[in-house]
Amino acid sequence: MSIESISSKPTLSVLPNKATSVKNDASDKKIDTTAGKQDTVELTETARDIRSASTQSIAQPEVDEKRVADIKAALEAGRYTIDPERVAKKLMDFETRITHST
């Protein structure tokens, strides 16, 4: 890969590949240093819980159609009332959870 230096002269930059083989000076043979090695990842309990919750939420519909229909019917009938104090409390609770989760 060619990289322009400050003096505008091209500079060749070669990054060594993570060696999958090593030259053995005694026999001039390459020895594979990755044979039999496997990378492993172990998830924490929290990560497993997040993965599980994510999987479950994907399986759920995005909108609760029955609840939406019930609210529409209540609005049309004039039976749906909005409690501004409850809305404000829910907003503050949500904000608190978001703020403390980071």
MDAnalysis code that builds the backbone (N, CA, C; Angstrom):
import MDAnalysis as mda
import numpy as np

u = mda.Universe.empty(306, n_residues=102, atom_resindex=np.repeat(np.arange(102), 3), trajectory=True)
u.add_TopologyAttr("name", ["N", "CA", "C"] * 102)
u.add_TopologyAttr("resid", np.arange(1, 103))
u.add_TopologyAttr("resname", ["MET", "SER", "ILE", "GLU", "SER", "ILE", "SER", "SER", "LYS", "PRO", "THR", "LEU", "SER", "VAL", "LEU", "PRO", "ASN", "LYS", "ALA", "THR", "SER", "VAL", "LYS", "ASN", "ASP", "ALA", "SER", "ASP", "LYS", "LYS", "ILE", "ASP", "THR", "THR", "ALA", "GLY", "LYS", "GLN", "ASP", "THR", "VAL", "GLU", "LEU", "THR", "GLU", "THR", "ALA", "ARG", "ASP", "ILE", "ARG", "SER", "ALA", "SER", "THR", "GLN", "SER", "ILE", "ALA", "GLN", "PRO", "GLU", "VAL", "ASP", "GLU", "LYS", "ARG", "VAL", "ALA", "ASP", "ILE", "LYS", "ALA", "ALA", "LEU", "GLU", "ALA", "GLY", "ARG", "TYR", "THR", "ILE", "ASP", "PRO", "GLU", "ARG", "VAL", "ALA", "LYS", "LYS", "LEU", "MET", "ASP", "PHE", "GLU", "THR", "ARG", "ILE", "THR", "HIS", "SER", "THR"])
u.atoms.positions = np.array([
    [0.850, -1.160, 0.000],
    [0.000, 0.000, 0.000],
    [0.894, 1.219, 0.000],
    [0.606, 2.146, -0.841],
    [1.410, 3.354, -0.938],
    [0.748, 4.463, -0.141],
    [1.536, 5.126, 0.707],
    [1.051, 6.226, 1.527],
    [1.908, 7.440, 1.252],
    [1.255, 8.541, 0.979],
    [1.992, 9.774, 0.725],
    [2.534, 10.302, 2.049],
    [3.826, 10.600, 2.067],
    [4.424, 11.160, 3.272],
    [4.351, 12.676, 3.216],
    [4.815, 13.333, 4.246],
    [4.800, 14.788, 4.309],
    [5.599, 15.384, 3.153],
    [6.664, 14.741, 2.775],
    [7.511, 15.266, 1.701],
    [6.983, 14.903, 0.319],
    [5.797, 14.339, 0.230],
    [5.149, 13.939, -1.021],
    [5.870, 12.812, -1.744],
    [6.816, 12.183, -1.096],
    [7.460, 11.017, -1.687],
    [6.676, 9.791, -1.243],
    [6.379, 8.901, -2.158],
    [5.618, 7.717, -1.772],
    [6.403, 6.861, -0.775],
    [5.680, 6.369, 0.192],
    [6.276, 5.514, 1.213],
    [5.531, 4.188, 1.182],
    [6.247, 3.125, 1.182],
    [5.637, 1.817, 1.186],
    [5.470, 1.370, 2.622],
    [4.256, 1.029, 2.958],
    [3.967, 0.582, 4.315],
    [3.505, -0.861, 4.238],
    [4.217, -1.733, 4.871],
    [3.863, -3.142, 4.866],
    [3.606, -3.559, 6.300],
    [2.394, -4.030, 6.528],
    [2.050, -4.527, 7.849],
    [2.187, -6.033, 7.837],
    [2.834, -6.571, 8.844],
    [2.989, -8.028, 8.860],
    [1.644, -8.699, 9.058],
    [1.448, -9.756, 8.337],
    [0.253, -10.559, 8.504],
    [0.393, -11.319, 9.814],
    [-0.706, -11.467, 10.539],
    [-0.627, -12.264, 11.769],
    [-0.179, -13.654, 11.336],
    [1.001, -14.004, 11.738],
    [1.668, -15.186, 11.199],
    [0.844, -16.436, 11.392],
    [0.607, -17.085, 10.264],
    [-0.007, -18.397, 10.333],
    [1.077, -19.453, 10.164],
    [2.267, -18.971, 9.872],
    [3.373, -19.908, 9.798],
    [4.637, -19.206, 10.279],
    [5.541, -19.990, 10.784],
    [6.813, -19.478, 11.278],
    [7.910, -20.289, 10.621],
    [8.937, -19.598, 10.164],
    [10.037, -20.299, 9.508],
    [10.957, -20.865, 10.579],
    [11.244, -22.123, 10.452],
    [12.154, -22.800, 11.360],
    [13.538, -22.732, 10.721],
    [14.453, -21.951, 11.306],
    [15.785, -21.756, 10.727],
    [16.559, -23.065, 10.567],
    [16.346, -24.004, 11.453],
    [17.116, -25.239, 11.410],
    [16.777, -26.078, 10.185],
    [15.504, -26.110, 9.792],
    [15.135, -26.984, 8.679],
    [14.590, -26.221, 7.476],
    [14.524, -24.905, 7.567],
    [13.968, -24.073, 6.506],
    [12.553, -24.506, 6.114],
    [11.798, -25.056, 7.059],
    [10.403, -25.423, 6.815],
    [9.524, -24.453, 7.590],
    [8.358, -24.222, 7.051],
    [7.409, -23.379, 7.752],
    [6.561, -24.251, 8.674],
    [6.392, -23.765, 9.880],
    [5.605, -24.495, 10.868],
    [4.322, -23.719, 11.093],
    [3.195, -24.373, 10.927],
    [1.900, -23.726, 11.122],
    [1.661, -23.549, 12.622],
    [1.530, -22.279, 13.053],
    [1.344, -22.006, 14.481],
    [-0.122, -21.899, 14.859],
    [-1.018, -21.973, 13.883],
    [-2.437, -21.852, 14.198],
    [-3.163, -23.183, 14.156],
    [-2.471, -24.242, 13.795],
    [-3.106, -25.544, 13.694],
    [-3.667, -25.956, 15.047],
    [-4.926, -26.351, 15.039],
    [-5.552, -26.846, 16.257],
    [-6.045, -25.752, 17.196],
    [-5.766, -24.498, 16.893],
    [-6.212, -23.411, 17.766],
    [-7.539, -22.875, 17.249],
    [-8.437, -22.591, 18.175],
    [-9.714, -21.996, 17.815],
    [-9.987, -20.829, 18.745],
    [-10.512, -19.767, 18.180],
    [-10.938, -18.649, 19.008],
    [-12.274, -19.006, 19.646],
    [-12.437, -18.658, 20.883],
    [-13.701, -18.899, 21.558],
    [-14.176, -17.625, 22.221],
    [-15.468, -17.528, 22.360],
    [-16.089, -16.382, 23.012],
    [-17.061, -16.924, 24.036],
    [-17.004, -16.380, 25.221],
    [-17.944, -16.777, 26.260],
    [-18.752, -15.552, 26.652],
    [-20.069, -15.658, 26.516],
    [-20.941, -14.540, 26.823],
    [-21.240, -14.482, 28.316],
    [-21.345, -13.269, 28.828],
    [-21.729, -13.098, 30.231],
    [-23.221, -13.387, 30.369],
    [-23.654, -13.531, 31.585],
    [-25.073, -13.767, 31.849],
    [-25.904, -12.599, 31.314],
    [-25.413, -11.389, 31.487],
    [-26.122, -10.203, 30.991],
    [-26.249, -10.248, 29.479],
    [-25.184, -10.615, 28.789],
    [-25.228, -10.707, 27.328],
    [-26.221, -11.770, 26.882],
    [-26.260, -12.888, 27.595],
    [-27.229, -13.936, 27.257],
    [-28.657, -13.440, 27.481],
    [-28.876, -12.685, 28.555],
    [-30.209, -12.129, 28.825],
    [-30.616, -11.156, 27.731],
    [-29.676, -10.316, 27.302],
    [-29.967, -9.345, 26.243],
    [-30.300, -10.075, 24.951],
    [-29.520, -11.095, 24.627],
    [-29.775, -11.863, 23.407],
    [-31.152, -12.515, 23.465],
    [-31.487, -13.083, 24.627],
    [-32.783, -13.733, 24.797],
    [-33.920, -12.724, 24.648],
    [-33.786, -11.573, 25.301],
    [-34.825, -10.540, 25.214],
    [-34.977, -10.040, 23.779],
    [-33.865, -9.884, 23.095],
    [-33.895, -9.419, 21.708],
    [-34.617, -10.435, 20.831],
    [-34.301, -11.693, 21.016],
    [-34.936, -12.752, 20.233],
    [-36.435, -12.781, 20.496],
    [-36.823, -12.646, 21.765],
    [-38.242, -12.656, 22.115],
    [-38.966, -11.442, 21.549],
    [-38.314, -10.282, 21.585],
    [-38.975, -9.071, 21.087],
    [-39.164, -9.121, 19.577],
    [-38.246, -9.771, 18.879],
    [-38.379, -9.911, 17.426],
    [-39.587, -10.780, 17.095],
    [-39.861, -11.762, 17.940],
    [-40.970, -12.677, 17.706],
    [-42.330, -12.020, 17.974],
    [-42.351, -10.929, 18.738],
    [-43.593, -10.244, 19.080],
    [-43.977, -9.251, 17.989],
    [-45.288, -9.045, 17.804],
    [-45.691, -8.016, 16.841],
    [-45.296, -6.635, 17.353],
    [-45.029, -5.715, 16.438],
    [-44.595, -4.377, 16.838],
    [-45.722, -3.581, 17.482],
    [-46.957, -3.876, 17.101],
    [-48.105, -3.134, 17.614],
    [-49.111, -4.116, 18.194],
    [-49.609, -3.786, 19.382],
    [-50.659, -4.581, 20.005],
    [-51.987, -4.130, 19.400],
    [-52.420, -4.834, 18.368],
    [-53.606, -4.438, 17.604],
    [-54.854, -4.360, 18.482],
    [-55.006, -5.265, 19.427],
    [-56.186, -5.251, 20.293],
    [-56.196, -3.998, 21.151],
    [-55.045, -3.646, 21.704],
    [-54.986, -2.452, 22.552],
    [-55.289, -1.187, 21.740],
    [-54.752, -1.119, 20.531],
    [-55.011, 0.024, 19.669],
    [-56.508, 0.122, 19.368],
    [-57.130, -1.008, 19.050],
    [-58.571, -1.016, 18.758],
    [-59.376, -0.587, 19.986],
    [-58.977, -1.056, 21.169],
    [-59.679, -0.680, 22.403],
    [-59.572, 0.820, 22.663],
    [-58.386, 1.385, 22.454],
    [-58.192, 2.816, 22.684],
    [-58.980, 3.632, 21.655],
    [-58.986, 3.197, 20.406],
    [-59.763, 3.896, 19.374],
    [-61.241, 3.897, 19.729],
    [-61.727, 2.745, 20.160],
    [-63.143, 2.645, 20.526],
    [-63.456, 3.560, 21.710],
    [-62.562, 3.581, 22.690],
    [-62.777, 4.441, 23.862],
    [-62.738, 5.913, 23.472],
    [-61.848, 6.291, 22.574],
    [-61.776, 7.679, 22.102],
    [-63.069, 8.075, 21.385],
    [-63.535, 7.210, 20.495],
    [-64.757, 7.493, 19.741],
    [-65.967, 7.594, 20.650],
    [-65.972, 6.805, 21.720],
    [-67.104, 6.805, 22.654],
    [-66.958, 7.903, 23.706],
    [-65.803, 8.581, 23.733],
    [-65.589, 9.637, 24.716],
    [-65.256, 9.103, 26.101],
    [-64.848, 7.857, 26.184],
    [-64.528, 7.235, 27.472],
    [-63.034, 7.243, 27.788],
    [-62.213, 7.679, 26.853],
    [-60.761, 7.653, 27.064],
    [-60.302, 8.994, 27.612],
    [-59.755, 8.948, 28.804],
    [-59.260, 10.186, 29.409],
    [-57.752, 10.085, 29.581],
    [-57.111, 11.215, 29.424],
    [-55.662, 11.264, 29.577],
    [-55.347, 11.930, 30.902],
    [-54.563, 11.240, 31.704],
    [-54.138, 11.780, 33.002],
    [-52.760, 12.417, 32.809],
    [-52.688, 13.757, 32.734],
    [-51.409, 14.418, 32.466],
    [-50.366, 14.133, 33.539],
    [-50.787, 13.943, 34.775],
    [-49.836, 13.626, 35.856],
    [-49.197, 12.250, 35.618],
    [-50.021, 11.310, 35.194],
    [-49.501, 9.959, 34.922],
    [-48.544, 9.990, 33.736],
    [-48.898, 10.738, 32.700],
    [-48.024, 10.862, 31.523],
    [-46.693, 11.474, 31.927],
    [-46.733, 12.549, 32.728],
    [-45.500, 13.208, 33.174],
    [-44.648, 12.250, 34.003],
    [-45.275, 11.489, 34.900],
    [-44.533, 10.539, 35.734],
    [-43.865, 9.469, 34.872],
    [-44.600, 8.955, 33.898],
    [-44.033, 7.932, 33.007],
    [-42.846, 8.490, 32.213],
    [-42.971, 9.728, 31.737],
    [-41.867, 10.349, 31.014],
    [-40.639, 10.505, 31.910],
    [-40.857, 10.934, 33.151],
    [-39.741, 11.111, 34.078],
    [-39.106, 9.760, 34.441],
    [-39.934, 8.742, 34.638],
    [-39.408, 7.400, 34.923],
    [-38.547, 6.907, 33.765],
    [-39.038, 7.115, 32.550],
    [-38.289, 6.707, 31.364],
    [-36.957, 7.452, 31.282],
    [-37.001, 8.745, 31.484],
    [-35.782, 9.567, 31.448],
    [-34.787, 9.106, 32.503],
    [-35.275, 8.784, 33.679],
    [-34.396, 8.315, 34.769],
    [-33.729, 6.997, 34.376],
    [-34.502, 6.078, 33.815],
    [-33.933, 4.781, 33.404],
    [-32.874, 4.967, 32.329],
    [-33.155, 5.827, 31.370],
    [-32.194, 6.083, 30.288],
    [-30.931, 6.723, 30.830],
    [-31.084, 7.691, 31.699],
    [-29.937, 8.423, 32.247],
    [-29.054, 7.515, 33.095],
    [-29.643, 6.647, 33.871],
    [-28.871, 5.776, 34.769],
    [-28.343, 4.517, 34.102],
    [-28.802, 4.234, 32.894],
    [-28.326, 3.024, 32.222],
    [-27.023, 3.239, 31.495],
    [-26.585, 4.486, 31.352],
    [-25.340, 4.738, 30.628],
    [-24.221, 5.080, 31.564],
])
